[in-house]
Amino acid sequence: METVSVHSEADVRAVHTRAADQSVEIGPAPAIDSYLRIDRIVDAARRSGAEAVHPGYGFLAENADLARACETAGLVFVGPSADSMEKMGDKAGARKIAEQAGVPVVPGYDGDDQSDETLTAESTRIGFPLLIKPSAGGGGKGMKRVEAGDRFADALASARREAGSSFGNEHMVLERFLEPIRHIEIQVFGFGDKAVALFERECSLQRRHQKIIEECPSPAVADDLRGRMCDAAVRLAEAVGYRGAGTVEFILAEDGSFYFLEMNTRLQVEHPITEMTTGVDLVHEQLWEAMGRDSGLLSRPLTQRGHSIEARLYAEDPENGFLPSAGHIGTFAAPHGPGIRVDSGIESRSEVPVHYDPILAKIIVWAADREAARLRMRFALENTVVLGVRSNVGFLLRVLDHPGFVSGETTTDLVERDLAELAQPWDLNDDALALAVVAASSRSRSRTADSATGVVSDPESMYSPWARLQDFRLGVD
């Protein structure tokens, strides 16, 4: 199966651009002029001879217009139908579908009457604290927590402005704010009239509603609860005739009750931890389903094995309010070996542009149990080197060592509660510094790219600085 990537002018030498068989430039650096241009993406698919479009998990991944445009152009969209996306992309509508499917929802208001008077009255009925959430939103944008009634009007006005600017839609949903809670999502895979659940992921470690570290399985979910949550997620997916990979997100209260939060109609950033514990390649399944073939996923027994953790490596400065850190990466090196997987969009000498989300890589580990996985993740992060831009490696290590995470008490307020301590400076250890030296020195080795294809002739040099460090210590290098 040949692959075609699209890229902006800023990403002409990016890893994904050179990794594909073909790559098509679709516009200037700003995403609104390139990666968000549906017409240019469809045109690139046509010109390159592609038969299908995989939307990834960012930008237009949950955009029903892209799915519809692909269908009109005779292209297969590797994901759910535009109709399913629209139904679950609207938070108010999704709540109603969940209720009809017998899935518990958080007490709140999702009505069509959006007048100030009605929303104020509903906020009093629901009680405080509560959340104001844009119906068409995502990623925490426009979401406001309100502690008391006298603050509701200002928070509502602010939420509307932000939602209108970000999503072009000021429709709001009100929900009772429950605390402390966990954020649990169920991985589902749909086949239209049927769906299957591939168990849960714990996504409670967040900052400003953005996930930081995820793990699978959740330390808080026992077999009975897991079964009930998976059944609820399957009912919801089947209610909208869902096809392909998606996740149903729940909040889990202290008493074991759970409530529907939203559905992500795409592959999630953290899908590797489900793959590591189930042995199911979700992207393979997506492509198989898009081709109309039966992989047997619906009929075969699914089990979990061991424990997996994923940490999101960002180019950002935790000591300076987590400001993005764009610039030139002199050296990037991460350990590879048994139980360690690194999904990276960068390498040494990459550029981190100012135009996009500053995520650099996903560090993923697997081990036989949770504590072994935590220690393996510490090892992987301690020996991950990013030189040239600031990164959140030290912040991630502090989170891993937090007593709440060590004990498995990973509620959604953990990071914000102890943010000042977690964002303290972190010094590279001697191993990491030695790794940086070896990785930097290895750049002068055989590593040339064909000018026509951009394919690296010595790809091993991109991925094995850790192995070279072992040689260095033994006096071989």
C-alpha positions in Angstrom: 0.0 0.0 0.0 1.6 3.3 -1.1 1.3 6.4 0.9 0.9 10.1 0.1 1.5 12.8 2.7 0.5 16.5 2.4 2.5 19.3 3.8 2.6 23.0 4.2 5.6 25.2 3.1 6.9 25.0 6.7 6.9 21.2 6.7 8.7 20.6 3.4 11.5 18.7 5.2 9.4 17.3 8.0 9.7 13.6 9.0 6.2 12.7 7.7 6.9 14.4 4.4 10.0 12.3 3.7 8.6 9.1 5.1 5.8 8.8 2.5 6.1 7.5 -1.0 4.9 10.8 -2.3 4.3 14.2 -0.7 2.2 17.1 -2.0 2.5 20.7 -0.9 -0.9 22.2 -0.1 -0.1 25.8 0.9 1.6 28.3 3.2 2.6 27.6 6.8 -0.6 28.9 8.5 -2.9 25.9 9.0 -5.9 27.9 7.8 -4.1 28.2 4.4 -2.9 24.6 4.2 -3.9 21.8 6.6 -7.4 23.1 7.1 -8.1 23.6 3.3 -10.4 20.7 2.4 -10.3 21.6 -1.3 -6.5 21.4 -1.4 -6.4 18.1 0.4 -9.0 16.6 -2.0 -7.1 18.0 -5.0 -3.8 16.5 -3.7 -5.5 13.1 -3.4 -6.8 13.3 -6.9 -3.5 14.5 -8.4 -1.5 11.8 -6.6 -3.9 9.0 -7.6 -4.8 8.2 -4.0 -7.9 6.1 -3.4 -8.5 7.0 0.3 -7.9 9.8 2.8 -6.8 9.0 6.4 -7.4 12.1 8.5 -5.0 11.3 11.3 -6.0 12.7 14.7 -5.7 16.4 14.4 -6.8 19.3 12.2 -9.7 17.9 10.1 -9.9 14.5 11.7 -13.4 15.1 13.0 -14.6 17.4 10.3 -17.8 16.1 8.6 -17.2 18.4 5.6 -14.0 16.6 4.8 -15.7 13.2 5.0 -18.5 14.5 2.7 -16.0 16.1 0.3 -14.1 12.8 0.0 -17.3 11.0 -0.8 -18.3 13.5 -3.5 -14.8 13.2 -5.0 -15.1 9.4 -5.1 -12.5 9.0 -2.3 -12.8 6.6 0.6 -12.7 8.5 3.9 -11.0 6.3 6.5 -13.3 7.1 9.4 -17.0 7.3 10.3 -19.7 8.8 8.1 -20.3 12.6 8.0 -23.7 11.9 9.6 -22.2 10.1 12.6 -19.6 12.9 13.0 -22.3 15.5 13.0 -24.5 13.7 15.5 -21.7 13.1 18.0 -19.9 16.4 17.3 -22.7 18.4 18.7 -22.5 18.1 22.5 -26.2 18.9 23.1 -27.4 16.4 20.5 -24.9 13.8 21.7 -26.3 14.0 25.2 -29.8 13.4 23.9 -28.6 10.4 21.9 -26.8 9.0 24.9 -29.9 9.3 27.1 -32.0 7.6 24.5 -29.4 4.7 24.4 -29.6 4.3 28.1 -26.2 5.8 28.8 -26.0 7.9 32.0 -25.3 11.6 31.4 -24.2 14.4 33.8 -27.2 16.4 35.2 -27.4 19.5 33.1 -29.2 21.4 30.3 -28.8 20.9 26.6 -32.0 22.7 25.3 -32.5 24.9 22.3 -33.6 27.9 24.3 -30.3 29.8 24.6 -31.6 33.0 26.1 -29.8 34.5 29.1 -32.9 34.2 31.2 -33.3 30.4 30.5 -29.6 29.6 30.9 -29.5 31.5 34.2 -32.6 29.7 35.5 -31.2 26.4 34.5 -27.9 27.1 36.2 -29.7 27.7 39.5 -31.7 24.4 39.0 -28.5 22.4 38.3 -26.5 24.0 41.1 -22.9 25.1 41.5 -20.1 24.6 40.7 -21.1 23.9 37.0 -19.5 23.9 33.6 -20.4 26.0 30.6 -19.4 24.1 27.5 -19.7 25.0 23.8 -22.0 22.5 22.1 -19.8 22.5 19.0 -16.4 22.7 20.8 -13.6 20.5 21.9 -10.2 20.6 23.6 -11.4 22.8 26.4 -11.9 25.9 24.3 -14.7 28.1 25.5 -15.2 25.9 28.6 -15.8 27.8 31.8 -16.1 26.6 35.4 -18.5 28.7 37.4 -18.3 28.6 41.2 -21.4 30.7 42.1 -24.5 32.3 40.6 -23.2 35.8 40.8 -20.3 34.8 38.4 -22.5 33.1 35.8 -23.4 36.0 33.6 -19.8 37.1 33.0 -18.7 33.5 32.4 -21.5 32.9 29.9 -20.6 36.0 27.9 -16.9 35.0 27.9 -17.7 31.4 26.8 -19.9 32.6 24.0 -17.3 34.9 22.7 -14.6 32.2 22.7 -16.9 29.6 21.2 -18.0 32.0 18.4 -14.4 32.8 17.6 -13.2 29.2 17.7 -16.2 27.3 16.3 -18.6 29.8 14.8 -21.3 28.5 17.1 -22.4 30.0 20.4 -24.8 27.3 21.5 -24.0 26.3 25.1 -24.5 23.2 27.3 -24.6 23.4 31.1 -23.4 20.5 33.2 -23.0 20.1 36.9 -19.3 20.1 37.8 -18.4 16.9 39.7 -15.2 16.7 41.7 -13.0 14.8 42.3 -13.5 12.7 39.2 -11.5 10.5 36.8 -11.6 10.8 33.0 -12.1 7.4 31.5 -12.5 6.7 27.8 -13.6 3.5 26.1 -12.0 2.6 22.8 -14.7 1.4 20.4 -14.6 0.1 16.8 -17.8 0.2 14.8 -19.1 -1.7 11.8 -22.3 0.2 11.3 -25.0 -1.9 13.0 -22.5 -3.5 15.4 -19.6 -2.3 17.5 -17.0 -3.7 19.8 -15.2 -2.2 22.8 -11.4 -2.6 23.3 -11.5 -1.6 27.0 -10.6 1.6 28.7 -7.9 4.2 29.0 -7.3 6.4 32.0 -6.9 10.0 30.8 -7.2 11.9 34.1 -3.8 13.6 34.1 -4.6 16.9 32.4 -3.7 20.5 32.4 -6.3 22.9 31.2 -8.3 20.0 29.8 -5.3 18.8 27.7 -4.1 15.3 28.4 -0.5 14.8 29.6 -0.1 11.1 30.5 -2.5 8.3 29.7 -2.5 4.7 30.9 -4.2 1.4 30.2 -5.9 -0.2 32.0 -7.2 2.2 34.6 -6.1 1.5 38.1 -9.6 2.5 39.3 -11.7 0.2 37.0 -12.5 -3.3 38.1 -13.9 -6.0 35.9 -17.6 -5.3 36.7 -17.3 -1.6 36.1 -15.3 -2.2 33.0 -18.0 -4.4 31.6 -20.7 -1.8 32.3 -18.8 1.1 30.8 -17.9 -1.0 27.7 -21.5 -2.0 27.2 -22.6 1.7 27.4 -20.0 2.7 24.9 -21.1 0.0 22.5 -24.7 1.0 22.8 -23.9 4.6 21.9 -21.7 3.7 18.9 -24.4 1.4 17.6 -27.1 4.1 18.1 -25.4 6.3 15.5 -24.3 3.5 13.1 -20.7 4.2 13.8 -17.9 2.9 11.6 -14.2 2.7 12.4 -12.2 3.8 15.4 -13.6 6.2 18.0 -13.7 6.8 21.7 -16.6 7.3 24.2 -15.5 9.5 27.1 -16.9 9.2 30.6 -16.3 10.8 33.9 -16.0 8.5 36.8 -17.1 9.7 40.3 -15.7 8.5 43.6 -18.8 6.3 44.3 -18.2 4.4 41.1 -21.0 6.1 39.1 -20.0 7.1 35.6 -21.5 9.6 33.1 -21.2 10.2 29.4 -19.0 13.2 28.5 -18.5 13.1 24.7 -17.6 11.0 21.8 -14.4 11.5 19.7 -15.2 10.4 16.2 -11.6 9.7 15.2 -8.4 7.9 16.2 -7.0 9.3 19.5 -3.5 10.4 20.1 -3.2 7.8 22.9 -4.3 4.8 20.8 -0.9 3.1 21.1 -1.5 2.1 24.7 -4.6 0.2 23.7 -2.6 -1.5 20.9 0.1 -2.4 23.4 -2.3 -4.1 25.8 -4.7 -5.8 23.4 -2.4 -6.6 20.5 -4.9 -5.0 18.1 -3.4 -2.6 15.5 -6.1 0.1 15.3 -4.8 1.7 12.2 -4.6 -1.6 10.4 -8.3 -2.2 11.5 -9.2 1.2 10.1 -7.8 0.5 6.7 -9.2 -3.0 6.7 -12.7 -1.7 7.4 -12.3 1.1 4.9 -11.6 -1.5 2.2 -14.8 -3.3 3.1 -13.0 -6.4 4.4 -13.7 -8.4 7.5 -10.7 -8.7 9.8 -12.6 -10.8 12.4 -12.3 -8.1 15.1 -16.0 -8.2 15.8 -16.0 -12.0 16.4 -12.7 -12.8 18.1 -12.3 -12.7 21.9 -10.5 -9.6 23.1 -8.3 -9.6 26.2 -5.9 -7.2 27.9 -2.3 -8.1 28.8 0.0 -6.1 31.1 0.1 -2.3 31.5 0.9 0.5 29.1 1.6 4.2 29.7 1.9 7.1 27.1 3.5 10.5 27.8 3.2 13.4 25.5 6.5 15.1 24.8 6.0 18.8 24.0 8.2 21.7 23.0 7.1 24.0 25.8 8.5 25.7 28.9 6.8 24.5 32.1 8.8 27.1 34.1 7.4 29.9 32.0 3.7 29.1 32.0 4.1 26.3 29.5 4.7 28.7 26.6 5.4 26.9 23.3 9.1 26.7 22.4 9.5 26.9 18.7 12.9 26.8 17.0 15.7 24.5 15.7 16.2 21.1 17.4 19.9 20.4 17.5 19.6 16.9 18.9 16.6 14.6 19.5 17.3 11.2 21.0 15.1 8.7 22.7 15.7 5.2 23.9 14.3 2.3 21.9 14.1 -1.3 23.1 11.9 -4.0 24.6 8.7 -2.4 25.9 9.5 1.0 24.6 7.8 2.6 21.5 8.4 6.2 20.3 6.0 7.8 17.8 7.8 10.9 16.7 7.3 13.6 14.2 10.8 15.1 14.7 14.4 14.2 14.5 17.7 15.9 15.1 17.9 19.1 13.1 14.1 19.4 12.7 12.4 22.7 13.0 9.5 23.3 15.4 7.4 25.9 13.7 5.2 28.4 15.5 2.2 27.6 13.5 1.1 24.2 14.9 0.6 22.3 18.2 4.1 21.9 19.8 3.8 18.1 20.4 7.1 16.5 19.4 6.6 12.8 20.2 4.7 10.2 22.1 6.8 8.1 24.5 5.0 4.7 25.0 6.0 1.9 27.3 4.6 -1.6 28.1 5.4 -3.8 31.1 3.8 -6.7 32.9 2.3 -4.5 35.7 1.6 -0.9 36.4 4.7 -0.2 38.6 7.0 -1.8 36.2 5.5 0.3 33.4 5.9 3.5 35.5 9.6 2.7 36.1 10.1 1.9 32.5 8.6 5.2 31.5 10.9 7.0 34.0 13.8 5.3 32.3 12.6 6.3 28.8 12.0 9.9 29.8 15.2 10.3 31.8 17.1 9.3 28.6 15.1 11.3 26.2 17.1 14.3 25.0 15.7 17.4 23.3 18.4 20.1 22.7 17.7 23.4 21.1 14.2 24.0 22.4 12.6 23.7 25.8 10.6 20.6 26.5 8.4 19.2 29.2 10.5 16.1 30.0 11.2 17.2 33.6 7.6 18.0 34.1 6.5 14.6 32.9 9.1 12.9 35.3 7.7 14.9 38.3 4.2 13.8 37.4 5.3 10.2 37.2 6.8 10.5 40.7 3.8 12.3 42.2 2.4 10.3 45.1 -1.0 10.5 43.6 0.2 8.9 40.4 2.3 6.3 42.1 -0.7 5.2 44.2 -3.1 5.3 41.2 -5.2 8.2 42.6 -5.1 10.1 39.3 -8.0 12.5 39.5 -8.4 15.3 37.0 -7.4 18.0 39.6 -4.1 16.4 40.5 -1.9 18.4 38.1 -3.5 21.8 38.5 -3.5 21.4 42.3 0.3 20.8 42.5 1.3 22.7 39.3 3.8 25.0 41.0 5.8 22.0 42.4 5.5 19.9 39.2 6.8 22.7 37.0 10.1 23.2 38.8 13.3 23.1 36.8 14.7 19.6 36.0 18.4 19.0 35.2 19.5 16.3 32.7 21.2 13.4 34.3 24.6 12.1 33.3 23.1 9.4 31.1 21.0 11.8 29.2 24.0 14.2 28.6 26.1 11.3 27.4 23.3 10.3 25.1 23.2 13.8 23.7 26.9 13.8 23.0 26.7 10.5 21.2 23.6 11.4 19.2 25.2 14.7 18.2 28.4 13.2 17.1 26.6 10.5 15.1 25.0 13.1 12.8 28.2 13.3 10.8 28.0 9.6 9.9 26.5 8.2 6.8 23.1 9.8 6.6 22.3 11.2 3.2 18.9 11.8 1.6 18.0 11.3 -2.1 17.3 14.7 -3.5 14.3 13.4 -5.5 12.5 11.3 -2.9 13.9 12.8 0.4 14.3 9.2 1.7 17.1 8.8 4.3 19.6 6.3 3.1 20.6 5.3 6.6 17.3 5.3 8.6 18.9 3.4 11.5 20.9 6.5 12.3 17.6 8.3 13.1 16.5 5.8 15.6 19.4 4.1 17.4 21.4 6.7 19.4 20.6 4.7 22.6 22.3 1.6 21.1 25.3 3.7 20.2 25.5 5.0 23.7 25.9 1.5 25.0 28.8 1.0 22.5 30.2 4.3 23.7 30.2 3.2 27.3 31.9 -0.1 26.4 34.6 1.7 24.6 33.5 0.4 21.2 32.6 3.7 19.7 
